[in-house]
Amino acid sequence: MYYEELKKVDPQIYEAIRGELYRQKDNLELIASENYVSKAVLEALGSILTNKYAEGYPKKRYYGGCEWVDVVESIAIERAKKLFGAEHANVQPHSGTQANITAYLSLIEPGDTVIGLNLSHGGHLSHGHPLNFSGRYFKIVTINVNKDTELIDYEEMEKTIEKERPKLIMAGASNYSRKWDWERIKKMADAWKCYFVCDIAHYAGLIAAGIYPSPVPYADVVTSTTHKTLRGPRGGLILSKKVYAKLIDRTNFPGNQGGPLMHVIAAKAVCFYEAMKPDFVEYQKQVVKNAQRLAKELELKGYRIVSGGTDCHLFSVDLRSKNITGKDAEVILDKAGITVNKNTIPYDPQPPLITSGIRIGTPAVTTRGMKEKEMEEIAQYIDDAIIHRDDEGYLKSIKEKVKGLTKRFPLYIDF
Ligand code: DSN
């Protein structure tokens, strides 16, 4: 690692970053919302742009000296619009949740009704969880996936809309492995006169690459993060129809945030640029192929895959046939050098801190260059770890094999 100055000034933080670097290099990262950014993204993120205050928007700032950050933000906006075919883009949200706050506050008032997918069925905290601002400030009506198919039940959804008359439909998910029918939701939104907001944080990279349906033509507002499948810096993004442009911008700043993080916006611009390249499409296709192969291999080993498979970068594994909870599996797999997160499965009998499942995603391992053959190997390690969960020595031996595999697909080689 070449953070020589940091090493001198603050050895404790240096050591922690170094430890994390080697964790990332040596382990198999299967958390569906994580990825490895390029060195170009990292350089923009670590740049002197962090020094600049730039409240406002390009050419309309509350500070002097914004000529260069204006260039950066204007490029980021134009690239985001082009990448997603959007009429308007705001690249300032600090996170996906922040983007969702802006979307809600632009379109509806506290107390209004919002319909969103239940968190334990694949939704997100900011889609209406009672402990989140969304659940505290709006009346939330959640929809569940169908108990048999584990798919979104659009007929049920429409019945709920008819009964509850929400002002806003929040679509999108953080753990739904199948394709959403955005056009159908748009028809419901039109029929029942409500806004259609879509959170594509998880699918953004696949959508940018054109291999997953885009809600941009249908939704009033689309929110996203930039750090998951899109493989950019940690941050948020809002796309919208032109008619909402002023409203969205005003609600995000000064309504919801102060100064934009210009170094992060520069890194977002770099990631949008990288996502326009043909090899990004190939990467996203491989992400999906890898997820499908890994799900299939685990199924062959006796694990039930929620909804029977995946059309995207992630899937959930129901662990009940193996008599282990998601919480325990997460710990066991960590010991074997495999990082996943416990996750509720639909209609989970276990509480959210225990769970019956784990969520698995392939964006990060695919960035390393792994393909279907390696997915077979990974499935074997997962199964071996779960079978030999009580044998610390065995788990250690898997960790060594995992290290061997990750060494074949090196990461940040000159760090
Ligand atoms: N917490 C993120 C995830 O892991 O999916 C979503 O914001």
Residues whose N, C-alpha, C, O or C-beta is under 5 A from the ligand:
A	BS01	DSN	S33 S174
